[in-house]
Amino acid sequence: MRLEPLIDLAKEERQKLEQEMLRLEKEAQADGTEVVDCAERIQQAMGQLSTRAFEISEVFPAIGAEFERLKKEGIRPEDERIFEAIAAFIENTLAPEAFIRFFKELDGATDTGAAGPDYAKLASRLQEGKVILCLGQDVGIPVPSTEQIMECLVGQEGFQGSLSELCERQEIAPDSGRNDLVEKIRAVLSPQVTHQIEIYEVLAQLDTPLLIISAAYDDLLEQALKERRKYVVIYPNLQEKKCLLRYSGQQGVTSCLPLELSDKKPLEEGYTVIYKLRGGFIDEERETLLLSERDYFTFTKFMEKKQFPAYLGNKLNKYALWFIGHNLQSWEERLVVKALQSLRDSRASALAVQEGVSDFSRDFWKDNKVDAYDLKVEDFVLGLKKEAVS
């Protein structure tokens, strides 16, 4: 039997592990993480595994994902079993087959729907600003849901299509048009809210600047933050390929190229950033709303051409992403999820909160590397609030 192929394979796998080790070390230095002991232990473990890399190559992705998680979150008591398994494997008290099975089971043990959220950990991440929230139109009463908006627009029973199809019909109808459609949407969203929206209240009480991707049409989040913290609202102008910025306390908007956001660094300047993914009302005359099917086709081209601001894209890769208030029954919602996840590293963590998760929805979330919790939004917010604002 020739040993050269096995030796070459071992060298190749060792190089992969060493490259991954260097990458993790550089990221830890760049992030300024305080978990130095964690980085050292990961480095030591990867060095040990590299000596027997060819025996366990099929679980490298699972090992890499666990090391990435530990680097970000630190080593908890229950994580010690990972290092114990590595030590046992290196000492030949754990067979390669058992080691591989251990990491496969570890990689598959992420059915968050059954376990429920770890509110203490999630609240800690949120308070540290290590979370990006993608908030949909269905975050709860009294925000008009997508279904409620459709009911107000359709004016008749029996329509079975999506909101974008309904808007497309009204936009191209001879007796209607874009302006009429926009005014109807404005009327639906204009009633004054008389009581608090819990998730917005939780966010308003946090001290850390946050990046919030708002997929809602209304400005109720901005109203909740008003006079409590400084923020900047970013409206993507897909037609002109620019960003429109409205700072808290200012009436007008300024424009800039997406690349120029990196120079402004609003988060580092203490501003909570609200990126209006579906646009919004700029003033009485102007809007950048994502409504009709043609709007979503333009949005798809925008994302495919990588015109999403790099400043925000870099944050998406760095922090966890939470999808809250999204109904996957509509293709528009699924498009939004896919578009955002396509900007991120496949190992970056993401979760979704959705009540009554269907088999299709669960498969969709899983296919897009998102852990789904089958919960009411208000229950999730209540659990988070007990930890975050205590």
Contacts in CASP RR format, 6 or more apart in sequence:
PFRMAT RR
TARGET T0000
AUTHOR 0000-0000-0000
METHOD contacts of the structure
MODEL  1
MRLEPLIDLAKEERQKLEQEMLRLEKEAQADGTEVVDCAERIQQAMGQLS
TRAFEISEVFPAIGAEFERLKKEGIRPEDERIFEAIAAFIENTLAPEAFI
RFFKELDGATDTGAAGPDYAKLASRLQEGKVILCLGQDVGIPVPSTEQIM
ECLVGQEGFQGSLSELCERQEIAPDSGRNDLVEKIRAVLSPQVTHQIEIY
EVLAQLDTPLLIISAAYDDLLEQALKERRKYVVIYPNLQEKKCLLRYSGQ
QGVTSCLPLELSDKKPLEEGYTVIYKLRGGFIDEERETLLLSERDYFTFT
KFMEKKQFPAYLGNKLNKYALWFIGHNLQSWEERLVVKALQSLRDSRASA
LAVQEGVSDFSRDFWKDNKVDAYDLKVEDFVLGLKKEAVS
6 54 0 8 1.000
9 54 0 8 1.000
9 57 0 8 1.000
10 53 0 8 1.000
10 54 0 8 1.000
13 50 0 8 1.000
13 53 0 8 1.000
13 54 0 8 1.000
13 57 0 8 1.000
13 60 0 8 1.000
14 50 0 8 1.000
14 51 0 8 1.000
14 53 0 8 1.000
16 53 0 8 1.000
16 60 0 8 1.000
17 46 0 8 1.000
17 47 0 8 1.000
17 49 0 8 1.000
17 50 0 8 1.000
17 53 0 8 1.000
17 60 0 8 1.000
18 46 0 8 1.000
18 47 0 8 1.000
18 50 0 8 1.000
20 46 0 8 1.000
20 64 0 8 1.000
20 67 0 8 1.000
21 42 0 8 1.000
21 43 0 8 1.000
21 46 0 8 1.000
21 47 0 8 1.000
21 50 0 8 1.000
24 39 0 8 1.000
24 42 0 8 1.000
24 43 0 8 1.000
24 46 0 8 1.000
24 67 0 8 1.000
24 68 0 8 1.000
24 71 0 8 1.000
25 39 0 8 1.000
25 43 0 8 1.000
27 71 0 8 1.000
28 35 0 8 1.000
28 36 0 8 1.000
28 39 0 8 1.000
28 71 0 8 1.000
31 318 0 8 1.000
33 39 0 8 1.000
33 71 0 8 1.000
33 72 0 8 1.000
35 71 0 8 1.000
35 74 0 8 1.000
35 75 0 8 1.000
37 75 0 8 1.000
38 70 0 8 1.000
38 71 0 8 1.000
38 74 0 8 1.000
38 75 0 8 1.000
39 71 0 8 1.000
41 75 0 8 1.000
41 83 0 8 1.000
42 67 0 8 1.000
42 70 0 8 1.000
42 71 0 8 1.000
45 67 0 8 1.000
45 83 0 8 1.000
45 86 0 8 1.000
46 67 0 8 1.000
48 86 0 8 1.000
48 87 0 8 1.000
48 90 0 8 1.000
49 56 0 8 1.000
49 63 0 8 1.000
49 86 0 8 1.000
49 89 0 8 1.000
49 90 0 8 1.000
51 90 0 8 1.000
52 89 0 8 1.000
52 90 0 8 1.000
52 96 0 8 1.000
55 96 0 8 1.000
56 63 0 8 1.000
56 89 0 8 1.000
56 96 0 8 1.000
56 99 0 8 1.000
56 100 0 8 1.000
56 103 0 8 1.000
58 100 0 8 1.000
59 99 0 8 1.000
59 100 0 8 1.000
59 103 0 8 1.000
59 104 0 8 1.000
59 107 0 8 1.000
61 107 0 8 1.000
62 103 0 8 1.000
62 104 0 8 1.000
62 106 0 8 1.000
62 107 0 8 1.000
63 103 0 8 1.000
64 347 0 8 1.000
65 107 0 8 1.000
65 347 0 8 1.000
66 82 0 8 1.000
66 103 0 8 1.000
66 106 0 8 1.000
66 107 0 8 1.000
68 347 0 8 1.000
69 349 0 8 1.000
70 79 0 8 1.000
70 82 0 8 1.000
72 130 0 8 1.000
72 349 0 8 1.000
73 121 0 8 1.000
82 106 0 8 1.000
85 94 0 8 1.000
85 99 0 8 1.000
85 102 0 8 1.000
85 103 0 8 1.000
88 94 0 8 1.000
88 99 0 8 1.000
89 96 0 8 1.000
89 99 0 8 1.000
94 102 0 8 1.000
110 371 0 8 1.000
112 351 0 8 1.000
112 371 0 8 1.000
112 372 0 8 1.000
112 373 0 8 1.000
113 357 0 8 1.000
113 371 0 8 1.000
113 372 0 8 1.000
113 373 0 8 1.000
113 374 0 8 1.000
116 373 0 8 1.000
116 375 0 8 1.000
117 351 0 8 1.000
117 373 0 8 1.000
117 375 0 8 1.000
117 380 0 8 1.000
117 383 0 8 1.000
117 384 0 8 1.000
119 383 0 8 1.000
119 384 0 8 1.000
119 386 0 8 1.000
119 387 0 8 1.000
120 387 0 8 1.000
122 131 0 8 1.000
122 384 0 8 1.000
122 387 0 8 1.000
123 384 0 8 1.000
123 387 0 8 1.000
123 388 0 8 1.000
124 387 0 8 1.000
125 131 0 8 1.000
125 320 0 8 1.000
126 206 0 8 1.000
126 210 0 8 1.000
126 384 0 8 1.000
126 388 0 8 1.000
127 206 0 8 1.000
127 207 0 8 1.000
127 208 0 8 1.000
127 388 0 8 1.000
128 208 0 8 1.000
129 208 0 8 1.000
129 209 0 8 1.000
129 210 0 8 1.000
129 319 0 8 1.000
130 319 0 8 1.000
130 320 0 8 1.000
131 210 0 8 1.000
131 319 0 8 1.000
131 320 0 8 1.000
131 321 0 8 1.000
131 322 0 8 1.000
132 210 0 8 1.000
132 211 0 8 1.000
132 212 0 8 1.000
132 213 0 8 1.000
132 315 0 8 1.000
132 316 0 8 1.000
132 319 0 8 1.000
132 320 0 8 1.000
132 321 0 8 1.000
132 322 0 8 1.000
133 203 0 8 1.000
133 210 0 8 1.000
133 211 0 8 1.000
133 212 0 8 1.000
133 213 0 8 1.000
133 321 0 8 1.000
133 322 0 8 1.000
133 324 0 8 1.000
134 212 0 8 1.000
134 213 0 8 1.000
134 215 0 8 1.000
134 277 0 8 1.000
134 321 0 8 1.000
134 322 0 8 1.000
134 323 0 8 1.000
134 324 0 8 1.000
134 326 0 8 1.000
134 336 0 8 1.000
134 340 0 8 1.000
135 199 0 8 1.000
135 212 0 8 1.000
135 213 0 8 1.000
135 214 0 8 1.000
135 215 0 8 1.000
135 216 0 8 1.000
135 221 0 8 1.000
135 324 0 8 1.000
135 325 0 8 1.000
136 214 0 8 1.000
136 215 0 8 1.000
136 216 0 8 1.000
136 323 0 8 1.000
136 324 0 8 1.000
136 325 0 8 1.000
136 326 0 8 1.000
137 143 0 8 1.000
137 144 0 8 1.000
137 145 0 8 1.000
137 146 0 8 1.000
137 149 0 8 1.000
137 215 0 8 1.000
137 216 0 8 1.000
137 217 0 8 1.000
137 218 0 8 1.000
137 325 0 8 1.000
138 145 0 8 1.000
138 146 0 8 1.000
138 325 0 8 1.000
138 326 0 8 1.000
138 327 0 8 1.000
138 377 0 8 1.000
139 197 0 8 1.000
139 199 0 8 1.000
139 200 0 8 1.000
139 216 0 8 1.000
139 324 0 8 1.000
139 325 0 8 1.000
139 377 0 8 1.000
140 197 0 8 1.000
140 325 0 8 1.000
140 377 0 8 1.000
140 378 0 8 1.000
142 193 0 8 1.000
142 194 0 8 1.000
142 195 0 8 1.000
142 197 0 8 1.000
143 197 0 8 1.000
143 216 0 8 1.000
143 218 0 8 1.000
143 220 0 8 1.000
144 152 0 8 1.000
144 188 0 8 1.000
144 189 0 8 1.000
144 218 0 8 1.000
145 327 0 8 1.000
146 163 0 8 1.000
146 327 0 8 1.000
146 330 0 8 1.000
146 333 0 8 1.000
147 327 0 8 1.000
148 188 0 8 1.000
149 163 0 8 1.000
149 185 0 8 1.000
149 188 0 8 1.000
149 217 0 8 1.000
150 159 0 8 1.000
150 163 0 8 1.000
150 166 0 8 1.000
152 184 0 8 1.000
152 187 0 8 1.000
152 188 0 8 1.000
153 163 0 8 1.000
153 166 0 8 1.000
153 167 0 8 1.000
153 170 0 8 1.000
153 181 0 8 1.000
153 184 0 8 1.000
153 185 0 8 1.000
153 188 0 8 1.000
154 166 0 8 1.000
159 166 0 8 1.000
162 330 0 8 1.000
162 331 0 8 1.000
162 332 0 8 1.000
163 291 0 8 1.000
163 330 0 8 1.000
163 332 0 8 1.000
164 291 0 8 1.000
164 292 0 8 1.000
164 293 0 8 1.000
164 295 0 8 1.000
164 296 0 8 1.000
164 330 0 8 1.000
164 331 0 8 1.000
164 332 0 8 1.000
165 293 0 8 1.000
167 181 0 8 1.000
167 291 0 8 1.000
167 292 0 8 1.000
167 293 0 8 1.000
167 295 0 8 1.000
168 292 0 8 1.000
168 293 0 8 1.000
168 294 0 8 1.000
170 176 0 8 1.000
170 177 0 8 1.000
170 180 0 8 1.000
170 181 0 8 1.000
170 184 0 8 1.000
171 177 0 8 1.000
171 178 0 8 1.000
171 181 0 8 1.000
171 291 0 8 1.000
171 292 0 8 1.000
171 294 0 8 1.000
181 291 0 8 1.000
181 292 0 8 1.000
182 287 0 8 1.000
182 289 0 8 1.000
182 291 0 8 1.000
185 217 0 8 1.000
185 289 0 8 1.000
185 291 0 8 1.000
186 281 0 8 1.000
189 217 0 8 1.000
189 218 0 8 1.000
193 220 0 8 1.000
193 223 0 8 1.000
196 224 0 8 1.000
197 220 0 8 1.000
197 224 0 8 1.000
198 378 0 8 1.000
198 381 0 8 1.000
198 382 0 8 1.000
198 385 0 8 1.000
199 324 0 8 1.000
199 377 0 8 1.000
199 381 0 8 1.000
200 220 0 8 1.000
200 221 0 8 1.000
200 224 0 8 1.000
200 225 0 8 1.000
201 224 0 8 1.000
202 381 0 8 1.000
202 384 0 8 1.000
202 385 0 8 1.000
202 388 0 8 1.000
202 389 0 8 1.000
203 210 0 8 1.000
203 212 0 8 1.000
203 221 0 8 1.000
203 224 0 8 1.000
203 225 0 8 1.000
203 272 0 8 1.000
204 224 0 8 1.000
204 225 0 8 1.000
204 228 0 8 1.000
204 229 0 8 1.000
205 228 0 8 1.000
205 388 0 8 1.000
205 389 0 8 1.000
206 388 0 8 1.000
206 389 0 8 1.000
209 229 0 8 1.000
209 266 0 8 1.000
209 267 0 8 1.000
209 270 0 8 1.000
209 271 0 8 1.000
209 272 0 8 1.000
209 273 0 8 1.000
210 272 0 8 1.000
210 273 0 8 1.000
211 267 0 8 1.000
211 272 0 8 1.000
211 273 0 8 1.000
211 275 0 8 1.000
211 312 0 8 1.000
211 315 0 8 1.000
211 319 0 8 1.000
212 221 0 8 1.000
212 272 0 8 1.000
212 273 0 8 1.000
212 274 0 8 1.000
212 275 0 8 1.000
213 275 0 8 1.000
213 277 0 8 1.000
213 340 0 8 1.000
214 221 0 8 1.000
214 274 0 8 1.000
214 275 0 8 1.000
214 276 0 8 1.000
214 277 0 8 1.000
214 278 0 8 1.000
215 277 0 8 1.000
215 278 0 8 1.000
215 326 0 8 1.000
215 333 0 8 1.000
215 336 0 8 1.000
216 278 0 8 1.000
217 278 0 8 1.000
217 279 0 8 1.000
217 280 0 8 1.000
217 289 0 8 1.000
219 280 0 8 1.000
219 281 0 8 1.000
221 274 0 8 1.000
222 231 0 8 1.000
222 233 0 8 1.000
222 248 0 8 1.000
222 274 0 8 1.000
225 231 0 8 1.000
225 248 0 8 1.000
225 272 0 8 1.000
225 274 0 8 1.000
226 248 0 8 1.000
229 248 0 8 1.000
229 272 0 8 1.000
230 247 0 8 1.000
230 248 0 8 1.000
230 270 0 8 1.000
230 271 0 8 1.000
230 272 0 8 1.000
231 247 0 8 1.000
231 248 0 8 1.000
231 271 0 8 1.000
231 272 0 8 1.000
231 273 0 8 1.000
231 274 0 8 1.000
232 245 0 8 1.000
232 246 0 8 1.000
232 247 0 8 1.000
232 248 0 8 1.000
232 266 0 8 1.000
232 271 0 8 1.000
232 272 0 8 1.000
232 273 0 8 1.000
232 274 0 8 1.000
233 245 0 8 1.000
233 246 0 8 1.000
233 274 0 8 1.000
233 276 0 8 1.000
234 243 0 8 1.000
234 244 0 8 1.000
234 245 0 8 1.000
234 261 0 8 1.000
234 273 0 8 1.000
234 274 0 8 1.000
234 275 0 8 1.000
234 276 0 8 1.000
234 309 0 8 1.000
235 243 0 8 1.000
235 244 0 8 1.000
235 245 0 8 1.000
235 246 0 8 1.000
235 253 0 8 1.000
235 276 0 8 1.000
235 279 0 8 1.000
235 280 0 8 1.000
235 282 0 8 1.000
235 288 0 8 1.000
236 243 0 8 1.000
236 244 0 8 1.000
236 275 0 8 1.000
236 276 0 8 1.000
236 277 0 8 1.000
236 279 0 8 1.000
236 288 0 8 1.000
236 302 0 8 1.000
237 243 0 8 1.000
237 244 0 8 1.000
237 255 0 8 1.000
237 288 0 8 1.000
238 288 0 8 1.000
238 295 0 8 1.000
238 298 0 8 1.000
238 299 0 8 1.000
238 302 0 8 1.000
239 298 0 8 1.000
240 255 0 8 1.000
241 257 0 8 1.000
241 258 0 8 1.000
241 302 0 8 1.000
241 307 0 8 1.000
242 255 0 8 1.000
242 256 0 8 1.000
242 257 0 8 1.000
242 258 0 8 1.000
243 255 0 8 1.000
243 256 0 8 1.000
243 257 0 8 1.000
243 258 0 8 1.000
243 260 0 8 1.000
243 261 0 8 1.000
243 309 0 8 1.000
244 253 0 8 1.000
244 254 0 8 1.000
244 255 0 8 1.000
244 282 0 8 1.000
244 288 0 8 1.000
245 253 0 8 1.000
245 254 0 8 1.000
245 255 0 8 1.000
245 256 0 8 1.000
246 252 0 8 1.000
246 253 0 8 1.000
247 271 0 8 1.000
248 271 0 8 1.000
252 283 0 8 1.000
253 282 0 8 1.000
256 264 0 8 1.000
258 307 0 8 1.000
258 308 0 8 1.000
258 309 0 8 1.000
258 310 0 8 1.000
258 311 0 8 1.000
259 309 0 8 1.000
259 310 0 8 1.000
261 309 0 8 1.000
261 310 0 8 1.000
261 311 0 8 1.000
261 312 0 8 1.000
262 309 0 8 1.000
262 310 0 8 1.000
262 311 0 8 1.000
264 311 0 8 1.000
265 311 0 8 1.000
266 273 0 8 1.000
267 273 0 8 1.000
267 315 0 8 1.000
273 312 0 8 1.000
275 309 0 8 1.000
275 312 0 8 1.000
276 288 0 8 1.000
277 290 0 8 1.000
277 336 0 8 1.000
278 289 0 8 1.000
278 290 0 8 1.000
279 287 0 8 1.000
279 288 0 8 1.000
279 289 0 8 1.000
279 290 0 8 1.000
280 287 0 8 1.000
280 288 0 8 1.000
280 289 0 8 1.000
281 287 0 8 1.000
281 289 0 8 1.000
282 288 0 8 1.000
289 295 0 8 1.000
290 296 0 8 1.000
290 299 0 8 1.000
296 332 0 8 1.000
296 335 0 8 1.000
299 335 0 8 1.000
299 339 0 8 1.000
300 335 0 8 1.000
300 339 0 8 1.000
302 308 0 8 1.000
303 339 0 8 1.000
303 342 0 8 1.000
303 343 0 8 1.000
308 343 0 8 1.000
313 343 0 8 1.000
316 340 0 8 1.000
316 343 0 8 1.000
316 344 0 8 1.000
316 348 0 8 1.000
317 343 0 8 1.000
317 344 0 8 1.000
317 345 0 8 1.000
317 348 0 8 1.000
318 348 0 8 1.000
319 348 0 8 1.000
320 348 0 8 1.000
320 349 0 8 1.000
320 350 0 8 1.000
320 351 0 8 1.000
321 340 0 8 1.000
321 341 0 8 1.000
321 344 0 8 1.000
321 348 0 8 1.000
321 349 0 8 1.000
321 350 0 8 1.000
321 351 0 8 1.000
322 350 0 8 1.000
322 351 0 8 1.000
322 352 0 8 1.000
322 353 0 8 1.000
323 337 0 8 1.000
323 350 0 8 1.000
323 351 0 8 1.000
323 352 0 8 1.000
323 353 0 8 1.000
323 354 0 8 1.000
323 370 0 8 1.000
324 352 0 8 1.000
324 353 0 8 1.000
324 377 0 8 1.000
324 380 0 8 1.000
325 353 0 8 1.000
325 354 0 8 1.000
325 377 0 8 1.000
326 333 0 8 1.000
326 336 0 8 1.000
326 337 0 8 1.000
326 352 0 8 1.000
326 354 0 8 1.000
327 333 0 8 1.000
327 354 0 8 1.000
328 334 0 8 1.000
328 337 0 8 1.000
328 354 0 8 1.000
328 358 0 8 1.000
328 360 0 8 1.000
328 361 0 8 1.000
328 364 0 8 1.000
328 365 0 8 1.000
334 364 0 8 1.000
337 352 0 8 1.000
337 364 0 8 1.000
337 368 0 8 1.000
337 370 0 8 1.000
338 368 0 8 1.000
341 350 0 8 1.000
341 368 0 8 1.000
341 369 0 8 1.000
341 370 0 8 1.000
344 350 0 8 1.000
346 369 0 8 1.000
348 369 0 8 1.000
349 371 0 8 1.000
350 368 0 8 1.000
350 369 0 8 1.000
350 370 0 8 1.000
350 371 0 8 1.000
351 370 0 8 1.000
351 371 0 8 1.000
351 372 0 8 1.000
351 373 0 8 1.000
352 365 0 8 1.000
352 370 0 8 1.000
352 371 0 8 1.000
352 372 0 8 1.000
352 373 0 8 1.000
353 372 0 8 1.000
353 373 0 8 1.000
353 375 0 8 1.000
353 377 0 8 1.000
353 380 0 8 1.000
354 361 0 8 1.000
354 365 0 8 1.000
354 372 0 8 1.000
354 373 0 8 1.000
354 374 0 8 1.000
354 375 0 8 1.000
355 374 0 8 1.000
355 375 0 8 1.000
355 376 0 8 1.000
355 377 0 8 1.000
356 374 0 8 1.000
357 365 0 8 1.000
357 372 0 8 1.000
357 374 0 8 1.000
361 372 0 8 1.000
362 372 0 8 1.000
365 371 0 8 1.000
365 372 0 8 1.000
366 372 0 8 1.000
373 380 0 8 1.000
END
